[in-house]
Amino acid sequence: MATDWRPRLVALDIDGTLLKWVTGPGGGSTHETVPAAVLASVQRAIDAGAHVVLASGRAPHGMTAVAEQLELRDPADPDERLWIVASNGSVLVRHPPMEIVHEETFDAAPAVHAILERHPDALVAIEERGVGYRVSAPFPDGELGGELIVTKLEDLVSAPVSRVIIRDPQATADDFVTMASELGLHGTDYVVGWTAWMDLAPVGVSKASGLQYVADRLGIDAADVLAIGDGRNDIEMLGWAGRGVAMGQAVQEVRDAADDVTGPVDEDGAALELDRWFG
């Protein structure tokens, strides 16, 4: 990488990269927050002319508030709407106001039924745009944002969708990794989270494909992108970007896909990496 290289686009994962959990006074309720150091480093990147794009597995309605908390804006025109890569690249958004500008969908029914044969008690969720999620049964508290609408399974997968979440609180992430490799899940791409949580998506769709869509419209090459993330759903993004950086707490599979590793989220690792280029 050239010594005078500086990112023109910064792609940032949210959970485990920008946000960390903070416990309230006296051991009170926990909440997510953007550390001051991370907010300041993001602002320096914008002030230097870089486009900052959030890329997350979250649904769009779970990302716009984070964009506002980070005070994201177009570096050349503060009135221009932001780009957001949501649902692991399946949904591309402009904000504000929130507008879905591109969406990839697929028939999830075969994969969902194959998984439920292995994990019959697993929970299934489909995004209900702007509201929350339609779910086969309630998810553990705090795992999904917005309203949860209990819906019959067959109704959940009766039409093409952009993303499906499968969650089994009785299983482990390793259980899901093994199951996915054995099933094959033909016609579907998948990613396993930190727990027994699996996102199903259309083949070829990832944060990387979503960011390529955005970069093309901004006239920016992948070689000029810095991407930072911590999860298995960041692997394609880290490999696609000119510089891909894994957070310090990432599993080895994610670290191996990256060009470098920064500090963990609890040590403001995203700020440490951004300050290399915009400090």
Secondary structure, DSSP 8 states (H G I E B T S, - for coil): --TT---SEEEE--BTTTBEEEEEGGGEEEEEE--HHHHHHHHHHHHTT-EEEEE-SS-GGGTHHHHHHTT---SS-TTS-EEEEEGGGTEEEEETTTEEEEE--B--HHHHHHHHHH-TT-EEEEEETTTEEEESS---TTSS-SEEEE--HHHHTSS-BS-EEEE-TTS-HHHHHHHHHHH--TTEEEEE-SSSEEEEEETT-SHHHHHHHHHHHHT--GGGEEEEE-SGGGHHHHHHSSEEEE-TT--HHHHHHSSEE---GGGTHHHHHHHHHH-
